[in-house]
Amino acid sequence: QAQLVEPGGGLVQAGGSLRLSCAASGRTFSGYVMGWFRQAPGKEREFVAAISWNGTTTYYADSVKGRFTISRDNTKNAVYLQMNSLKPEDTAVYYCAARYALLPTTSEYDYWGQGTQVTVSS
C-alpha cells in the first residue's frame, strides 16, 4: 500500500529555517505531481507548493513565494520543502501529498501523509 511519511517538523524561531522531507513507499511516485499543504489551528487546509513529476515546474502559494522551495529526488522517491525566513503565521501541520498529473496543481490529490507539526515562535 502506498504511503507518504513526513518526518522532520519541529520548533524554530521566527526568521529561522527548517527543511521538511517526505518519503514515499509502497509504489514509485516518479510519475506524480508532489505537493505540500498545511493546516493551522482553526483554519482550513491550504496549498503551499507543488512540483511536477520531473522537477522542472514548481508552483507556490503567494504567502510562501520567495521563502519556501520545493524539490524532489525521484531516485529516493522523496520530496522536500526548504522553508526559510519563517514567520509565526507559518505555524501549522504540514502535509505531503501526491497526484497523478503532469503539471503542479493545488487540489484533487490522491495520496496524503499523516502530517508533521511546524511551530514558529516569535
N, C-alpha and C positions, 0 to 999 in steps of 0.2 A: 504494500500500500504506500502511495506517495505521501511523503511528509516533508514539511518545512520546519526547521528549528532555528530559532534566533537567540543564541547566547549573546552576551556582550553588552547588555544595558548597564545602567549604573547611575551614580550620583556625580555631578560635575558642577563647578561654579560657573556662573554667567561669564561669557567670554571664552570659555574653555572649549575643548574638542572631545569628541567621542566617535569611535568607529563601531558601527553595528555590522554584524555578519549574519548571513542566513545560509544554512547548509541544507541541501536537498537530499533526500534519499528515497529509495523505492522506485524511482524512474529517473531518466535524464530530462532535465528542463532546458536543454540547449536550444530547443526549437520554440521556447516560450518567451513571451514578454515577462519580465520580473518587475515587481513594484514594491514600494514601501508606503504604508499608510500609518496613521496614528489616531489615537483617541484619547482626548483629555477628559478628566472627570466632569461629568455633567454635559458633555458635548458629543456630537455625532462623530463617527469615524470619518476622517478626511484623507484625501490623497496627498502624498508627499512627493514621490518621484517614481519614475518608471524608466526602463531601459529595454531596447529592442533585443531580439534573440541573439544578434551578433555583436551587440555592444556599440554599434555605430550611431544610434539615435537615442537621445535621452529627453526627458520632459520633466519639468519641475513645477510645483505649486509656486505661486508668486511669493508666498511667505518665506520660502526657503531658498529661492533662487539666489545664486551667488555665495551662499553659505554652505549648502549641502552638495555632495557629489555622489552619484550612484555609479557603481561599476559592477562588473561581473567577471567570473573566471569559469568558463564552461568546462575546462579540464578538471575543475574541482567541484563542478555542479553547485557553485556558490555565487551569491550576490552580496554586495557590500553597500553601506551608506556611511560616508565620511561626513561628519557633522562638525562644522567649525563655527566660531563666534556664536555659541549657543546662548539663548535667551531663556528667561524663566517661562515664557509662553510656549517654549518647545517641550515643556514637561508633558509627557503622555506615555501611554503604552504604544509601542511601535510594532507593527505587524509586517511581515514579509508575505508576498502573495505572488501567484503565477497565473498567467493566462495564455492560452494557445492563440497567439496572434502574431502578426508580422511587426507592427509598429506599437510604440508605447500608448497606453490607454489609461484612463482614470477610473474605469468601472468594469464590472462583469468579470471579475477574476474567478478562476476555477478552484484554486488551492490556496489555503491560508495557514500560516504558522500560528503558534499559540500566543505570541506576543512577548515583548520584553519591556520592562519599565525603564524609562529615562527620566531622571529628575534633575532639573537645573535650578540651583539655588542662587538667590540674588545677593 
